[in-house]
Amino acid sequence: MRTSLKKSPATTRGVTEKVLTEVDLGPEVKGMAGRKLRMRLITIAPGGATAIHNHEDRPGTVYVLRGRIMDHRGGVAKEYGPGLGWPEDRATEHWIENRGKTPAVEISVDIIKQR
């Protein structure tokens, strides 16, 4: 871990996502009507980053498949590589970036409101 001196970009750049699958949680779990469990494949290009965002009302987990991802939260930056991951709960406010020279790829699983 290291102290994060960088600020998040104003907008997300160099990030692509593909929804792999979703499950309507309403019929599966009492009290979950209007929610989906979603799995995405997210690729962050070298130099790519997300704008700062939170996970209030959208908990999830992330697993890094390839490359390295720097996660910035609470003024601290932590780097994750293949085989590592992190939780994103209602208290999470963060942004991520790829400082490497190759694309970083992650699997992101979260619970979202249906649109």
Residue frames as qw, qx, qy, qz and C-alpha x, y, z in Angstrom:
[[0.000, 0.889, 0.458, 0.000, 0.00, 0.00, 0.00],
 [0.405, 0.001, -0.013, 0.914, 1.05, 3.53, -0.58],
 [0.109, 0.627, 0.344, -0.691, -0.42, 6.94, -0.05],
 [0.446, 0.574, 0.574, 0.378, -2.38, 8.08, -3.08],
 [0.176, -0.471, -0.004, 0.864, -1.28, 11.51, -4.25],
 [0.001, 0.115, 0.633, 0.765, -3.13, 11.38, -7.56],
 [0.472, 0.265, 0.342, -0.768, -6.67, 12.61, -8.07],
 [0.546, 0.333, 0.766, 0.063, -9.23, 10.61, -9.96],
 [0.107, 0.109, 0.506, 0.849, -9.95, 11.66, -13.52],
 [0.395, 0.166, 0.184, -0.885, -13.14, 13.68, -14.07],
 [0.835, 0.239, -0.074, -0.490, -14.45, 10.99, -16.43],
 [0.815, -0.149, 0.550, 0.098, -13.78, 7.32, -17.01],
 [0.466, 0.726, -0.398, -0.311, -11.38, 6.66, -19.89],
 [0.314, 0.471, -0.822, -0.065, -9.89, 3.54, -21.48],
 [0.349, -0.047, 0.852, -0.387, -12.33, 1.18, -19.76],
 [0.561, 0.027, -0.542, -0.625, -14.55, -1.29, -21.62],
 [0.429, -0.098, 0.780, -0.446, -17.03, -3.72, -20.14],
 [0.495, 0.003, -0.715, -0.494, -18.95, -6.73, -21.36],
 [0.678, -0.232, 0.397, -0.574, -21.88, -8.15, -19.39],
 [0.136, 0.235, -0.955, -0.120, -21.29, -11.91, -19.19],
 [0.359, -0.387, -0.834, -0.162, -24.48, -12.90, -17.39],
 [0.282, -0.282, 0.286, -0.871, -27.22, -11.66, -15.09],
 [0.262, -0.323, -0.906, 0.074, -29.65, -13.34, -12.69],
 [0.379, -0.551, -0.159, -0.726, -32.98, -11.77, -11.72],
 [0.168, 0.127, -0.808, 0.550, -32.83, -12.05, -7.93],
 [0.528, -0.161, 0.105, -0.827, -36.54, -11.34, -7.33],
 [0.888, -0.062, -0.279, -0.360, -37.70, -14.93, -7.91],
 [0.698, 0.219, -0.610, 0.304, -34.59, -16.33, -6.22],
 [0.370, -0.089, -0.587, 0.715, -34.32, -14.46, -2.91],
 [0.199, -0.808, -0.554, 0.001, -37.14, -12.99, -0.83],
 [0.260, -0.859, -0.094, 0.431, -36.81, -9.21, -0.58],
 [0.396, -0.343, 0.467, 0.713, -34.65, -8.90, -3.71],
 [0.457, 0.697, 0.542, 0.106, -37.37, -7.94, -6.20],
 [0.241, 0.970, 0.015, -0.001, -36.05, -5.38, -8.66],
 [0.284, -0.764, 0.552, 0.177, -32.42, -6.48, -8.24],
 [0.895, 0.398, -0.203, 0.000, -30.06, -8.44, -10.47],
 [0.671, -0.514, 0.417, 0.334, -26.81, -10.25, -9.82],
 [0.602, 0.789, -0.104, -0.063, -24.49, -9.18, -12.66],
 [0.744, -0.332, 0.358, 0.457, -21.13, -10.50, -13.86],
 [0.443, 0.889, -0.071, -0.092, -18.95, -8.34, -16.13],
 [0.795, 0.013, 0.138, 0.591, -15.61, -8.66, -17.86],
 [0.018, 0.991, 0.015, -0.131, -13.88, -5.27, -17.55],
 [0.771, 0.182, 0.079, 0.605, -10.75, -4.30, -19.46],
 [0.166, -0.946, 0.007, 0.279, -8.70, -1.27, -18.49],
 [0.707, 0.612, -0.064, 0.349, -6.28, -0.10, -21.18],
 [0.614, -0.128, -0.195, 0.754, -2.80, 1.11, -20.21],
 [0.084, 0.078, -0.046, 0.992, -3.33, 4.58, -18.76],
 [0.409, -0.478, -0.549, -0.551, -7.07, 3.92, -18.38],
 [0.080, -0.049, -0.677, 0.730, -8.96, 4.83, -15.21],
 [0.186, -0.674, -0.692, -0.182, -12.42, 5.24, -13.74],
 [0.149, -0.610, 0.101, -0.772, -13.79, 8.42, -12.26],
 [0.057, -0.098, 0.787, -0.606, -14.31, 8.28, -8.51],
 [0.614, -0.257, -0.444, -0.600, -17.51, 6.41, -7.67],
 [0.382, -0.296, 0.693, -0.535, -19.22, 4.67, -4.78],
 [0.327, -0.058, -0.918, -0.216, -20.94, 1.34, -4.27],
 [0.335, 0.111, 0.554, -0.754, -23.79, 2.52, -2.08],
 [0.732, 0.329, 0.294, -0.519, -26.73, 0.30, -3.02],
 [0.799, 0.516, -0.278, -0.132, -24.46, -1.71, -5.39],
 [0.569, -0.591, 0.570, 0.036, -22.23, -4.14, -3.45],
 [0.855, 0.469, -0.209, -0.079, -19.83, -6.30, -5.36],
 [0.717, -0.468, 0.420, 0.302, -16.53, -8.10, -5.64],
 [0.501, 0.782, -0.331, -0.167, -13.67, -7.90, -8.14],
 [0.849, -0.233, 0.405, 0.247, -11.16, -10.55, -9.25],
 [0.175, 0.789, -0.431, -0.401, -8.12, -9.63, -11.39],
 [0.948, 0.240, 0.205, 0.028, -7.44, -12.01, -14.28],
 [0.739, 0.278, 0.105, 0.605, -4.55, -10.24, -16.04],
 [0.221, 0.668, -0.035, 0.710, -2.41, -7.16, -15.59],
 [0.361, -0.248, -0.553, 0.708, -2.25, -4.92, -12.56],
 [0.162, -0.759, -0.406, -0.482, -4.91, -2.58, -11.19],
 [0.223, 0.061, -0.459, 0.858, -4.31, 0.25, -8.74],
 [0.321, -0.702, -0.610, -0.181, -7.29, 0.82, -6.42],
 [0.151, 0.267, -0.275, 0.911, -7.47, 4.26, -4.75],
 [0.484, -0.667, -0.476, -0.307, -9.63, 4.68, -1.65],
 [0.595, -0.780, -0.157, 0.114, -9.39, 6.72, 1.52],
 [0.010, -0.934, 0.356, 0.038, -6.20, 8.41, 0.35],
 [0.511, -0.425, 0.734, 0.140, -4.42, 5.06, -0.04],
 [0.673, 0.477, -0.410, -0.390, -3.51, 3.26, -3.27],
 [0.642, -0.271, 0.716, -0.045, -3.21, -0.53, -3.35],
 [0.405, 0.448, -0.632, -0.486, -2.09, -2.57, -6.35],
 [0.800, 0.015, 0.544, -0.254, -3.75, -5.87, -7.26],
 [0.187, 0.438, -0.754, -0.453, -2.47, -8.41, -9.76],
 [0.667, 0.023, -0.619, -0.414, -3.72, -11.70, -11.19],
 [0.575, -0.188, -0.780, 0.159, -5.42, -13.95, -8.67],
 [0.161, -0.220, -0.526, 0.805, -6.20, -11.11, -6.25],
 [0.138, -0.612, -0.555, -0.547, -9.39, -9.17, -5.67],
 [0.033, 0.008, -0.448, 0.893, -11.29, -6.87, -3.36],
 [0.011, 0.622, 0.774, -0.116, -14.78, -6.27, -1.95],
 [0.019, -0.244, -0.146, -0.959, -16.88, -3.22, -2.75],
 [0.174, -0.536, -0.788, 0.250, -19.46, -2.53, -0.02],
 [0.003, -0.891, -0.421, -0.168, -21.74, 0.41, 0.76],
 [0.388, -0.845, 0.060, 0.364, -18.84, 2.31, 2.38],
 [0.655, -0.026, 0.418, 0.629, -16.61, 1.97, -0.70],
 [0.328, 0.929, 0.039, -0.169, -15.76, 5.17, -2.56],
 [0.609, -0.386, 0.500, 0.479, -12.85, 4.67, -4.91],
 [0.603, 0.719, -0.188, -0.288, -11.36, 4.85, -8.36],
 [0.839, -0.167, 0.440, 0.274, -9.10, 2.46, -10.21],
 [0.364, 0.827, -0.322, -0.282, -6.39, 2.81, -12.82],
 [0.945, 0.111, 0.145, 0.270, -3.99, 0.78, -14.92],
 [0.133, -0.895, 0.334, 0.265, -0.47, 2.19, -14.64],
 [0.689, -0.189, 0.630, 0.304, 1.01, -0.71, -16.60],
 [0.113, 0.457, -0.550, -0.690, 1.92, -1.18, -20.25],
 [0.164, -0.117, -0.918, -0.340, -0.54, -4.00, -20.92],
 [0.535, -0.403, -0.268, -0.693, -4.33, -4.16, -20.54],
 [0.146, -0.107, 0.825, -0.536, -5.66, -5.15, -17.12],
 [0.544, -0.205, -0.605, -0.544, -8.65, -7.50, -17.09],
 [0.187, -0.091, 0.746, -0.633, -11.00, -8.14, -14.19],
 [0.321, -0.435, -0.793, -0.281, -14.20, -9.98, -13.42],
 [0.169, -0.125, 0.358, -0.910, -16.67, -7.78, -11.54],
 [0.316, -0.427, -0.833, -0.152, -19.74, -9.26, -9.84],
 [0.066, -0.005, 0.370, -0.927, -22.30, -6.93, -8.27],
 [0.073, 0.585, 0.797, -0.132, -25.92, -6.55, -7.29],
 [0.027, -0.003, 0.198, 0.980, -27.70, -3.83, -9.25],
 [0.447, 0.444, 0.441, -0.640, -31.17, -2.33, -9.56],
 [0.463, 0.370, 0.723, 0.354, -33.03, -3.51, -12.65],
 [0.046, 0.281, -0.165, -0.944, -33.66, -0.84, -15.25]]
